[in-house]
Amino acid sequence: MNAVLLAVKWLCLVWAVTWPVTMVTGIRNPGRRRHKDVYVGEHSKNKHRGRIDHKLTRQDSTKSLLIKTEQLLRIEEHDFAMRPGFGGAAIPVGIDVQVESIDSISEVNMDFTMTLYLRHYWKDERLAFPSRSNVSRTFDGRLVKKMWVPDVFFVHSKRSFIHDTTMENIMIRVYPDGSILYSVRITVTALCSMDFSSFPLDTQNCSLELESYAYNENDLMLYWKNGNDSLRTDEMVLSQFFIKKFHPSSGLAFYSSTGWYNRLYINFILRRHIFFFMLQTYFPTMLMVLLSWVSFWIDRRAVPARVSLGITTVLTMSTIITGVSSSMPQVSYVKAVDIYLWTSFLFVFLSVIEYAAVNYCSTLEEMRRLKRGKLPTSYNASKAMAFDGCFHDSDIALTPFPRLPTSMTSNHHRTPLQNPEDPPTEGTRLRRQRSVQENVDLLLSNSYLIDSYSRMAFPLSYLLFNTIYWSMYSS
């Protein structure tokens, strides 16, 4: 009995000693079994998901593992600061251009603005990649800085930019064999040396020139990829010009310090529309010239009317000339429109001078008659000229012309039926060729003849001028 009690006490003592240790161990690792269960479950789940992805891969070949562009094209393995085939033959680069629009043409700045799609074609075997379907890969402008592209620039360009809405308008297409298509949308403003000697009946030849900036013909060969078909244009309508022809060409450019370079030309011929200038310049000028001739039919004694009409037409012509000159470049040669405007201005100015001559001759004629005593003694010349600046025929009592004396008829003018004493019969005229001095004296003594002659001389002269002008510049 004592032995049994001793054994029970010993067991109680052992349990009392080991129980705190068990509790501490359980507190330190409470989720070991739980973590093990979670790990086993996730492992089974990932293993099951792997089977599903493998099945999807076999069903759809396009769901392949994603490869970075740098890895696919092996960009990190090559130095793209050097051109393809560095040290060997020149790399051929084909060019293809599609002109979208000609935005503006400025005569003052002598330039034009054009928007176009510029496409480059070349082959870089460093970018070749394996492909079973021979399908190309297309990238945007973010790949341009990591690879080699031709450094084509526009010769004589003033401003240019790549469109960047909503992203940069750049496209790169790489084929498995390393062939590359590089397309970019550009707006460029370039110089056009214009000749305005026939303006506005002119035809302008402009060109946009492309060239490599760093690589001469030994390193890079620019050429039109499809010959004359390499230049394509959309249907374009310009406000002042008609596009007669678009055609590409090529050539070489020499620089003394760097050598020969391949250069491509986009040539286009522009023919100016004349109708705008007919309405704005030519028709108003013609009307002013015709208006100045109205004074030839106004009485020469109406000084205020004729002077006002002449001054008005002169000032109007000056305004037209100033307006045309302000919209044109300051060139050192004479333009076709200048010839027409200044000749018309000369006709208007001469019409004013014509009336000055008529008024002067009228005054001179009346002064001569006053000196010869053919005016009454009560005639006051200062009062006659006070109102309008000239003598009035109504204020002058002119005596009739005397009968010609018989001594003026010489013997060689006589007829056998006439006696020297008989006066000339009715219908007989005495003809004698006048000298230049006599004709001048006749005009001075009969000032109204100047207006009569001007009514025919001015229109015929202006008509002759227009015939010569339009036949010369319209051809």
Disulfide bonds with the S-S distance in Angstrom:
Cys192-Cys206 1.89
